[in-house]
Amino acid sequence: MFCVSCGSDDSSSYQESNNSNDDDPVVEEADADELTDEELLDITQETTFKYFWDYAESNSGAAKERYHPNDPTNSENVVTTGGSGFGLMAILVGIERGFITRVEGYGRLSQILDFFENADRFHGAWPHWINGTNGSVIPFSDLDNGGDLVETALFVQGLICVKEYFKDGSEEEATLANQADTLWKGVEWDWYTQNENTLYWHWSPDNGFSINLELKGYNETLIAFILGAASPDYSISPEVYHEGWASNGSIVSSSTQYNIPLILDYAGTTGTGPLFWAHYSYFGLNPSNLSDQYANYWNLNVNHTSINYEHCVANPNNYLDYGEDCWGLTASYSRNSDGSTGYAAHSPENDLGIISPTAAISSMPYTPEKSLAALHYFYSKKDILLGDAGFYDAYSPEYDEWVTERYLAIDQGPEIIMIENYRTGLLWNYFMQNQDIQNGLNALGFSY
């Protein structure tokens, strides 16, 4: 399944990169071979954090869909629901890492939660895009002007982490925690089943369920089922998960690639999907020791990442510089051999010669040595690859070191979050301690 929720084609503002960031002391500190792994992880998290802090949408404080340094008015008031959930988690990391104070983080989180509390909702679900100036839905497509359950699930992950982080704090902080808890518990997961044993991605007040897109595994939508089962007031039944997501068990795969088991069938592909499928559901949901009757999810994600890596090392398309240090295929901005640009879900089955830094960096928990090698490689290209909000979204050594000087919230967020989970398990610990989440996992038959 192609990620309907993951960004849109925006090829009009493509420019070649020549940004050296001469005024940024963090960026200019050292060459890649002079930095320790820990120093490089610090730099990556701190610069990436700026996407959600310095370049957030001004009125709401939430994450913009995209940020183009060379065209800062592009989509400047388009808030992304899923990316804003990543931003909630990134702010918690920022507090813990000392990028901002706890008071500053509390203030921004209050601003964001107040905005979403008053924004358009559709049976509890937020839309994919929201106008940051007034909270009204911005249609994502002709039929998509209502609730987006997957984007909502990605936002809810962040709400639950905010709830757990602040629940034992001051009176003001406890109030914020309660606000986050109330917001996520208002999502009507059961409405999005249409009284069937499946979940549907979209509902519109004008078009109903006419998009008719079921959430079928395996892809990035696992988290929606966990949250749906965890909901105390609008819960889904276990049959929705087993019959819908898992297709009555046919989700299980015996296939291999590069002699590595796939474990599950990746929906809509002949192999594995883009690497964000190993990231989005696992920002809070800890895949370590997570298993059900279909898969061990740690093994699944390690294998998925390893297959992506092995494909880049084998390099069947003979792209320039692919190898042990330069790897990572996922959804991002893209370009084609004719020079046209856009957006694509890159994977071993759809390899266009585009390396997305977020792919390897966000896989840090699964393949730390390989991901750190890639991170050092990307930093060695800092003159063209590292901008004012972290590593740019896409890079191709094949096409004369083409770089898009642009960012997407859904690609920057995974980097700071998954690096932190690798380093301290911060978001995993807060999310997994939530009693409702544990209830949902238990109801679906998970061990964790």
C-alpha positions, 0 to 999 in steps of 0.5 A: 500500500502506498502511503496515502498519508505521507506528504504530497507532490510539491515539485515546483520549488526544487533547487540545487543545494549550495548551502554551507550554513556558515553561520551555524556553530553547531554545524561547523564544529568538526569534520565527521571523522573528528566526531564521536558517535555521541557528539554526532547524535547530539548534533543531529538531534539538536539541529533536527529539533529546530524543525519543530521549534524554530520553524513551527507554524506560528499561530498554533505552535504545531508542525508545518507540513513542510519547510522550504528554507529557500521559500519559507512562505510555502505552506506556511500555515498548513499544519500536519496532524501526524507530524504534529504528533511527532513534534509533541514527542520531539519537544519532550526530547528537547526538554530532556536534552536541554535544548529548551527548558521544561517551562518553555516546553510546557508553554509550547505544548499547551499552545499546541493542545489548545489549538487541536482542542479547538480544531475541526474533528470528525467523529473525534479524528482530526484531518490530515491538514489543518489551517494553522490560522483558524483550525479548519480542515484543509482538504488533502484531496477532492474527497478527503476533507474530513477525518484521517484515522492514521494521521490521528493515530500518529498524533495520539502517540504524542498525546499519550507521551505528553500525558505520561510525562507531565501527569505527576508534575505541578498542578499546571502540568497535571492539567496539561496531562489531563487535557492530552488524555481527554483529547485522545480519548475523544477519537471514535475508533469504532465509528471508523469500522462502519460496523465491520471487522476492519478499520477505514482510513477516511471519513468526510461529512460530504463524502462519507466513507467513499474513499473506501481505503481499509487499513490492511497490514503490513504497513505503517498503520499498526498503531491505529489498531493498538490505539483503537483497542486501547480506547476506553470509550470507543474501542474496537473488538479484537476481530477488527485486528485479526480479521481486518489488519491480519486478514485472518492470518494471511498476513504471515509470509514465508518469503525471504530477501537476501536470505532474510525472512520477511516474516509478514507480507508487506501490503501492496509490494512483492517484498518489503515496503519503504522504511518508514513502515518500521518507524511510524508505529514504533515511536512510542510502541516499543517493538522490543519483545513485542509479539503476537500470533503473527510476528515478533515485531523486533525481528520484523523491523530489524529484518526490514531494515537489514533487507533495505541495507543489503539491497543498497550494498548489493546495488542491483541498479549500479547507482553511484556511491550506494554501499555500506555507508550510503544507504536508506530508502523510504518515502521522501522528496524525489527526482527522476533521471530526466530531472523532474522532481516530486515525491515517492515511496522509495524501497528496494522494489521502487529504487530511483537512486534517491537516498533519504537520510531519515531512512537509515538515521531513524533505523538507529535502534534496529541497526545501530552500527550500520545507521551510525556509519550512514550518519557519519557519511551524511555528516561528511556531506554537511556542506550540502546535506545539513541545513538549518533544521537538520539533514535535508530530505533527499539526496542522490549521488547518482545525479551529481550529488543532487540535494533537495533543500527542503524538509518534511515533518514526517521525515524530520520527526522520526530522526529525533525520536528514534535516536532518543529511543536508541539512546535512552528509550524515553518515548518507549518508556512513557508510552508503554507505561500507559495503562490504556495502552497495556489494556489494548495490547492485552486485548489483542493478544500481544506479549510485551 
